[in-house]
Amino acid sequence: MTQSISVPLTVFEQLTPQQQLEHLHSVAERALACWGLRSGAGLTLLSLSENATFRVSRACHSEPLIMRVHRTGYHSREAIRTELAWMAALQQQAGVQTPQALAGSNGEMIQSVKTLNLEEERFVVMFHLIPGVAPDEAELIAPFKRLGAVTARMHNHARGWARPAYFERLIWDYDGCLGQRKHWGDWRDGPGLDQAGKALLEQVDELLHTRLLRYGMGHQRFGLIHADLRLANLLESDGDTRVIDFDDAGLGWFLYDLAGAVSFIETRADLPQLIDAWVAGYQTQGQLSAADIAEIPTFIMLRRLTLLAWVASHANTELAQSQGEAFTTGTVELGRKYLQQMRVETAEALQYAMLTDTLYG
C-alpha cells in the first residue's frame, strides 16, 4: 500500500489565505516593471489554483494582458520554456489558438521575482489575451464535438513535433498520477474518505494499474498532452475552440485528455453522450481504435482519482472547497460502477473465448 509522505510547509504555506493573496499581488506588482509597465497598471486576480492569474489593464491600451505568477517548486524554467514553445508551435503549425507569451524588456519570456523574506523566487509570464467565453454547461454536445476535433489536431501535432533540446515536462503515467511520484498528492487523503471507501478505491487503483500496463505506452497512445482540458480551460469564439492554461501539459496517454475534459462533471447524466460527441469529433481529425474506445472508462477513473488527490492536497483553494466531501462520495460511487463494468466486460470476454474455443478449438 502506498504511504502518504509528510512534507514540511514552506514559509508561504504558513501564511494565512489573506496574507498569501497579498503576497502574490505584491509579486505581480513588482513583476510589471519587467515588461516596462508602471506599478499603477490595474491588477485583477482572475484565479488562484496552482498559480495566480491576473488581468493587467494598461493605460492607453484597450486590450488587457494576462499575467501568470507561478507557484514555487512545481516547474523549472526549462519546463516553462517547453510549455511556451509548444503553445507557440500549436498556433503556428496546427492552427490551434492558444495564448502567446509576451517577451519582457530584456527579451525573455520568463521573468523571475525574488522575495527575500520568504526565501523564494517565483517565475512570472505575461500573455496576450485571446477572446472567447467558456462553453455553456447546459449545451455541451456541440462544444465536445469541436473539442474532440481540436484535441486530435493537438495530438497529431505532438506526435510529429521536434521537441526542443531543453524539453522538460511532468509525466502523467500511472506513477505520476497515483503511484510513486504522485504529482498532486495521494487520493487516500480525500476529504471524508472512510475505510470502506478506501478499500473499494484500493481495488480500483490496482485494476487501473493492471489495465494501463496492458494498454501500453506506444507512440500512438502516449505522448505530449494538455492534461487539463476541462471546461475552465476552453474558450469559444465564432464556432472556434481555443485552448488555454497549458501549465499541466506533459507526457501522458492521449486518452487522458478526454478524461481531463470531463473533470468534475463525471457524474452528469449525459456523460455517455458527451463522450460520444468527443469521439465523433476526434475521429474527424484522428484515429481511435476499438481498444482505445474500450479503455475510455479506465482513463476517466484514473483522472478522477488523480483529482481526488488534488482536492485533498489543495484544500485551501476555492475549487477544492466547493467540491468537499461530496467529491469523495462521488468518486467512490464512480469506482464502484467502474469495477462492476470491468467485471462484466471480463466475464463477457471469457465467455466469448470459451465459445470460440468450443467452435474452432
C-alpha positions as CSV (number, residue, x, y, z in Angstrom):
1,M,0.0,0.0,0.0
2,T,1.3,3.5,-0.9
3,Q,2.2,5.5,2.2
4,S,1.5,9.3,2.5
5,I,4.6,11.3,3.0
6,S,4.5,14.4,5.2
7,V,6.2,17.4,3.6
8,P,7.2,20.4,5.7
9,L,5.2,23.6,4.9
10,T,7.1,26.4,3.1
11,V,7.0,29.9,4.7
12,F,4.4,30.9,2.1
13,E,2.2,28.0,3.0
14,Q,2.3,29.0,6.6
15,L,0.7,32.4,5.8
16,T,-3.0,32.9,6.2
17,P,-5.0,32.9,3.0
18,Q,-5.3,36.7,3.1
19,Q,-1.6,37.0,3.6
20,Q,-0.9,34.7,0.7
21,L,-3.1,36.8,-1.6
22,E,-1.4,40.0,-0.5
23,H,2.0,38.4,-1.2
24,L,1.0,37.2,-4.7
25,H,-0.4,40.6,-5.5
26,S,2.9,42.1,-4.3
27,V,4.9,39.8,-6.6
28,A,2.6,40.7,-9.5
29,E,3.1,44.4,-8.8
30,R,6.9,44.1,-8.8
31,A,6.8,41.9,-12.0
32,L,5.1,44.7,-14.0
33,A,8.4,46.5,-14.4
34,C,9.8,43.5,-16.2
35,W,7.5,44.4,-19.1
36,G,8.1,48.1,-18.8
37,L,4.7,48.7,-17.1
38,R,4.3,51.0,-14.2
39,S,3.1,49.7,-10.8
40,G,-0.1,51.7,-11.4
41,A,-1.3,49.3,-14.0
42,G,-4.6,47.7,-12.9
43,L,-4.2,44.2,-11.5
44,T,-7.3,42.0,-11.0
45,L,-7.0,38.4,-9.7
46,L,-8.8,36.0,-12.0
47,S,-7.9,32.7,-10.5
48,L,-5.8,31.1,-7.8
49,S,-5.0,27.4,-8.0
50,E,-1.6,26.0,-8.9
51,N,-0.7,29.6,-10.0
52,A,-2.1,33.1,-9.5
53,T,-3.5,34.6,-12.7
54,F,-4.1,38.3,-13.0
55,R,-5.7,40.5,-15.6
56,V,-3.5,43.5,-16.3
57,S,-5.2,46.7,-17.5
58,R,-2.9,49.2,-19.3
59,A,-3.4,52.9,-19.8
60,C,-3.9,53.8,-23.5
61,H,-4.5,50.1,-24.4
62,S,-8.0,48.7,-25.0
63,E,-6.7,45.1,-24.7
64,P,-5.6,43.9,-21.3
65,L,-2.8,41.3,-20.8
66,I,-2.8,38.2,-18.6
67,M,-0.1,37.6,-16.1
68,R,0.6,34.2,-14.5
69,V,2.6,34.1,-11.3
70,H,3.9,30.6,-10.9
71,R,3.8,28.6,-7.7
72,T,7.2,27.7,-6.4
73,G,8.7,24.2,-6.8
74,Y,6.3,22.9,-9.5
75,H,8.0,23.8,-12.8
76,S,11.6,24.7,-13.6
77,R,12.4,27.5,-16.0
78,E,13.2,24.9,-18.7
79,A,9.8,23.2,-18.2
80,I,8.0,26.6,-18.6
81,R,10.1,27.3,-21.7
82,T,8.9,24.0,-23.1
83,E,5.3,24.8,-22.4
84,L,5.5,28.2,-24.1
85,A,7.3,26.7,-27.1
86,W,4.6,24.0,-27.6
87,M,1.9,26.6,-27.3
88,A,3.6,28.8,-30.0
89,A,4.1,25.7,-32.3
90,L,0.5,24.6,-31.9
91,Q,-0.7,28.0,-33.1
92,Q,1.8,28.4,-35.9
93,Q,1.8,24.8,-37.2
94,A,-1.5,23.3,-36.2
95,G,-3.8,26.3,-36.2
96,V,-4.9,25.7,-32.6
97,Q,-5.5,29.1,-31.0
98,T,-3.5,29.4,-27.7
99,P,-2.4,32.3,-25.5
100,Q,1.0,33.6,-26.7
101,A,3.7,34.8,-24.3
102,L,4.9,38.4,-24.4
103,A,8.7,39.0,-24.1
104,G,9.8,41.3,-21.3
105,S,12.1,44.3,-21.7
106,N,15.1,42.0,-21.5
107,G,13.8,39.9,-24.4
108,E,13.0,36.9,-22.1
109,M,9.5,35.3,-21.9
110,I,10.0,34.1,-18.4
111,Q,10.8,36.7,-15.7
112,S,11.6,36.0,-12.0
113,V,10.8,37.9,-8.9
114,K,12.7,37.1,-5.6
115,T,11.2,37.6,-2.2
116,L,14.0,37.5,0.3
117,N,11.9,37.4,3.5
118,L,10.1,34.3,2.2
119,E,13.3,32.9,0.7
120,E,11.6,32.2,-2.6
121,E,11.7,33.0,-6.3
122,R,8.7,33.0,-8.5
123,F,8.6,32.8,-12.3
124,V,6.2,35.2,-14.0
125,V,4.9,35.0,-17.6
126,M,2.8,37.6,-19.4
127,F,0.3,36.5,-22.2
128,H,-1.7,38.3,-24.8
129,L,-5.4,37.9,-24.2
130,I,-7.3,35.8,-26.6
131,P,-11.1,36.4,-26.9
132,G,-13.8,33.9,-26.1
133,V,-16.1,32.6,-23.5
134,A,-16.2,29.3,-21.6
135,P,-18.6,26.6,-23.1
136,D,-22.1,26.7,-21.7
137,E,-22.5,23.7,-19.4
138,A,-26.2,23.5,-20.3
139,E,-25.3,22.8,-24.0
140,L,-22.2,20.7,-24.2
141,I,-22.8,18.3,-27.1
142,A,-21.6,20.5,-29.9
143,P,-18.7,22.0,-27.8
144,F,-17.5,18.5,-27.0
145,K,-17.5,17.5,-30.7
146,R,-15.5,20.6,-31.5
147,L,-13.1,19.8,-28.6
148,G,-12.6,16.3,-29.8
149,A,-11.5,17.6,-33.2
150,V,-9.2,20.2,-31.7
151,T,-7.7,17.6,-29.4
152,A,-7.0,15.2,-32.3
153,R,-5.1,18.1,-34.0
154,M,-3.1,18.7,-30.9
155,H,-2.2,15.0,-30.6
156,N,-1.3,14.8,-34.3
157,H,1.0,17.8,-33.9
158,A,2.5,16.4,-30.7
159,R,3.5,13.1,-32.4
160,G,5.5,15.0,-35.1
161,W,6.8,17.9,-33.2
162,A,10.5,18.3,-33.0
163,R,10.9,18.8,-29.2
164,P,13.5,21.5,-28.2
165,A,16.8,20.4,-26.6
166,Y,15.6,21.8,-23.3
167,F,12.4,19.8,-23.3
168,E,11.2,19.1,-19.8
169,R,7.6,18.4,-18.6
170,L,5.8,16.4,-16.0
171,I,4.9,12.8,-16.8
172,W,1.3,11.8,-16.3
173,D,1.8,8.0,-16.3
174,Y,0.5,5.8,-13.5
175,D,3.3,6.7,-11.2
176,G,2.8,10.4,-11.9
177,C,-0.9,10.2,-11.2
178,L,-1.3,7.6,-8.5
179,G,2.0,5.8,-7.9
180,Q,5.4,6.7,-6.6
181,R,5.6,10.3,-7.8
182,K,2.0,11.4,-7.4
183,H,2.3,15.0,-8.7
184,W,-0.9,16.1,-6.9
185,G,-0.7,14.0,-3.8
186,D,-2.5,10.9,-2.5
187,W,-6.1,10.2,-3.2
188,R,-6.2,8.3,0.2
189,D,-6.2,11.7,1.9
190,G,-9.5,12.6,0.2
191,P,-11.9,14.6,2.5
192,G,-14.2,12.3,4.4
193,L,-12.9,9.1,2.9
194,D,-13.9,6.3,5.2
195,Q,-12.3,2.8,5.5
196,A,-15.0,1.1,3.3
197,G,-14.5,3.7,0.6
198,K,-10.7,3.5,0.8
199,A,-10.9,-0.3,0.5
200,L,-13.0,0.0,-2.6
201,L,-10.8,2.6,-4.2
202,E,-7.7,0.4,-3.5
203,Q,-9.3,-2.2,-5.7
204,V,-9.9,0.4,-8.4
205,D,-6.3,1.7,-8.1
206,E,-5.0,-1.9,-8.5
207,L,-7.2,-2.6,-11.5
208,L,-6.2,0.7,-13.2
209,H,-2.6,-0.2,-12.8
210,T,-3.2,-3.6,-14.4
211,R,-5.2,-2.3,-17.3
212,L,-2.8,0.6,-18.0
213,L,0.2,-1.8,-18.1
214,R,-1.7,-3.9,-20.6
215,Y,-2.8,-0.9,-22.7
216,G,0.8,0.2,-23.0
217,M,2.6,3.4,-23.9
218,G,3.3,3.1,-27.6
219,H,3.8,6.2,-29.8
220,Q,0.2,6.2,-31.0
221,R,-1.2,6.1,-27.4
222,F,1.2,8.1,-25.3
223,G,2.9,11.4,-25.9
224,L,2.7,15.2,-25.2
225,I,-0.8,16.2,-24.0
226,H,-2.5,19.2,-22.5
227,A,-3.5,17.1,-19.4
228,D,-6.2,19.5,-18.2
229,L,-8.7,20.2,-21.0
230,R,-11.6,20.9,-18.6
231,L,-14.2,23.5,-19.4
232,A,-12.5,26.2,-17.4
233,N,-9.5,26.0,-19.8
234,L,-11.5,26.3,-23.0
235,L,-12.7,29.4,-24.8
236,E,-15.2,29.5,-27.7
237,S,-15.5,32.3,-30.2
238,D,-17.4,32.2,-33.5
239,G,-17.5,28.4,-33.6
240,D,-13.8,28.0,-32.8
241,T,-12.4,26.4,-29.7
242,R,-9.4,28.0,-28.2
243,V,-7.2,26.2,-25.5
244,I,-5.7,28.0,-22.6
245,D,-3.7,27.1,-19.4
246,F,-1.0,24.6,-20.5
247,D,0.5,24.6,-17.0
248,D,-0.1,20.8,-16.6
249,A,0.9,19.9,-20.2
250,G,3.2,16.9,-20.1
251,L,3.7,13.3,-21.3
252,G,0.8,11.1,-20.9
253,W,-1.8,8.9,-22.6
254,F,-3.7,10.8,-25.3
255,L,-7.0,9.5,-23.9
256,Y,-6.2,11.3,-20.6
257,D,-7.1,14.5,-22.5
258,L,-10.7,13.1,-22.9
259,A,-10.7,12.3,-19.2
260,G,-9.5,15.8,-18.4
261,A,-12.4,17.3,-20.5
262,V,-14.9,15.7,-18.1
263,S,-13.1,16.7,-14.9
264,F,-15.6,17.5,-12.1
265,I,-18.6,16.6,-14.4
266,E,-18.1,12.8,-14.5
267,T,-21.4,12.2,-12.7
268,R,-23.5,14.1,-15.3
269,A,-26.4,12.0,-16.6
270,D,-25.4,12.9,-20.2
271,L,-21.8,11.8,-19.8
272,P,-22.1,9.0,-22.4
273,Q,-23.5,11.4,-24.9
274,L,-20.6,13.9,-24.2
275,I,-18.1,11.1,-24.7
276,D,-19.8,10.0,-28.0
277,A,-19.6,13.6,-29.2
278,W,-15.9,14.0,-28.3
279,V,-15.1,10.7,-30.0
280,A,-17.0,11.7,-33.1
281,G,-15.2,15.0,-33.3
282,Y,-11.8,13.3,-32.7
283,Q,-12.3,10.8,-35.5
284,T,-12.8,13.7,-38.0
285,Q,-9.1,14.5,-37.4
286,G,-7.5,11.4,-35.9
287,Q,-8.0,7.7,-35.3
288,L,-9.2,5.8,-32.3
289,S,-9.1,2.0,-32.3
290,A,-11.7,-0.3,-30.7
291,A,-9.1,-0.9,-28.0
292,D,-8.8,2.8,-27.3
293,I,-12.5,3.3,-27.0
294,A,-12.9,0.3,-24.7
295,E,-10.4,1.9,-22.3
296,I,-12.1,5.3,-22.0
297,P,-13.7,4.4,-18.6
298,T,-10.2,3.5,-17.3
299,F,-8.9,6.9,-18.1
300,I,-11.9,8.7,-16.7
301,M,-11.4,6.8,-13.5
302,L,-7.7,7.4,-13.5
303,R,-8.3,11.2,-13.8
304,R,-11.0,11.1,-11.1
305,L,-8.7,9.5,-8.6
306,T,-6.0,12.0,-9.5
307,L,-8.4,14.8,-9.0
308,L,-9.4,13.4,-5.6
309,A,-5.7,13.7,-4.7
310,W,-5.7,17.3,-5.9
311,V,-8.8,18.2,-3.8
312,A,-7.0,16.7,-0.8
313,S,-3.7,18.5,-1.3
314,H,-5.3,21.8,-2.3
315,A,-7.9,22.1,0.4
316,N,-7.3,25.8,0.8
317,T,-8.3,26.6,-2.8
318,E,-11.8,27.8,-3.7
319,L,-12.3,25.0,-6.2
320,A,-11.4,22.2,-3.7
321,Q,-13.6,23.7,-1.1
322,S,-16.5,23.9,-3.5
323,Q,-16.1,20.1,-4.0
324,G,-15.7,19.0,-0.4
325,E,-16.7,15.5,0.8
326,A,-19.3,15.2,-1.9
327,F,-16.5,14.8,-4.4
328,T,-15.1,11.9,-2.4
329,T,-18.5,10.3,-2.2
330,G,-19.0,10.7,-5.9
331,T,-15.5,9.2,-6.6
332,V,-16.3,6.1,-4.5
333,E,-19.6,5.6,-6.4
334,L,-17.8,6.0,-9.7
335,G,-15.2,3.5,-8.6
336,R,-18.0,1.0,-7.7
337,K,-19.6,1.4,-11.1
338,Y,-16.2,1.1,-12.8
339,L,-15.4,-2.2,-11.0
340,Q,-18.8,-3.6,-12.0
341,Q,-18.4,-2.6,-15.6
342,M,-14.9,-4.1,-15.9
343,R,-16.1,-7.3,-14.3
344,V,-19.0,-7.6,-16.8
345,E,-16.7,-7.0,-19.7
346,T,-14.2,-9.5,-18.4
347,A,-16.9,-12.1,-18.0
348,E,-18.2,-11.5,-21.5
349,A,-14.7,-11.7,-22.9
350,L,-14.2,-15.0,-21.1
351,Q,-17.5,-16.4,-22.4
352,Y,-16.6,-15.4,-25.9
353,A,-13.2,-17.0,-25.7
354,M,-14.7,-20.2,-24.4
355,L,-17.3,-20.2,-27.2
356,T,-14.6,-19.6,-29.8
357,D,-12.5,-22.4,-28.4
358,T,-15.5,-24.8,-28.5
359,L,-16.4,-23.9,-32.1
360,Y,-12.9,-23.7,-33.5
361,G,-10.6,-25.4,-31.0
